[in-house]
Amino acid sequence: MLSKEPSAVQGLAAGSGASPALKASALIVLGSIFAGALVGYGLVAFHLSLGRNAIAAAAVVLILIFALVVNGLHHHGFERFGFANAVTAVRAALVSMVGAIIFFPGAMQHGETTVWALVVLVLVALALDGVDGHLARRYGYESDLGARFDMEVDALLILYLSTAALLFGKAGPWVLLIGLMRYGFVLAQYIVPRLKSPLPPSFRRKLVCVVQVAVMCLVLLPGMVPPVSSWLSAIALLLLSYSFAVDSLNLLRRGEAGR
């Protein structure tokens, strides 16, 4: 196993900003992935007749994500961007393409082909979800930035999938609650500051996230129609609600104990 960076470098997270070396490393990695993503977007758009607007939309979403990552580099604390963050960046590229397929109706001209392409992209993104965390632990590059980057990519994917479930007629408008719950929690933090406290790692939280993506992916499969697709979506929503309720209560109780 490679050793961690010197403690002095880890102190960057508490400093005024990221080091020039880290910025250069991040820009090279993210720039390379963005260039590769554009090629991939073009191929997918061609085969699914998505058009240039879909490519542009996916590219804009991806570059916004990468801009936020670069802006948060001071929370990384290492001289190099790392393999784990590179994998998460690839996942972000896949998720951005998922959004383009869902929101641009030209893709639906190919019916089942489009749905299967969507499912494949989601499954690849889901498979890579465990890889970035493993690499971060393997090479000693765990950081607040990496954890947040991974979490927000997951949240965006779930939002896209819940939107697809609605647009494809798999469930009613309530299914959007699955994708919006994470963002509602973030908004609640401004109203109840105690919810901003960091949460310890949780297997339950990770498992529920994987279940959300897997179930919503299953719901989108051809032949999966209401009421079965609605029931599955409802189960996913209940599990997610339970997970958020547990975390919220723990944070509120911790805040009460700290008074």
Secondary structure, 3 states (H helix, E strand, C coil): CCCCCCHHHHHHHHCCCCCHHHHHHHHHHHHHHHHHHHHHHHHHHHHHCCCHHHHHHHHHHHHHHHHHHHHCHHHCCCCCCCHHHHHHHHHHHHHHHHHHHHHCHHHHHHCHHHHHHHHHHHHHHHHHHHHHHHHHHHCCCCCHHHHHHHHHHHHHHHHHHHHHHHHCCCCCHHHHHHHHHHHHHHHHHHHCHHHHCCCCCCHHHHHHHHHHHHHHHHHCCCCCCCCHHHHHHHHHHHHHHHHHHHHHHHHHHHHHHCC
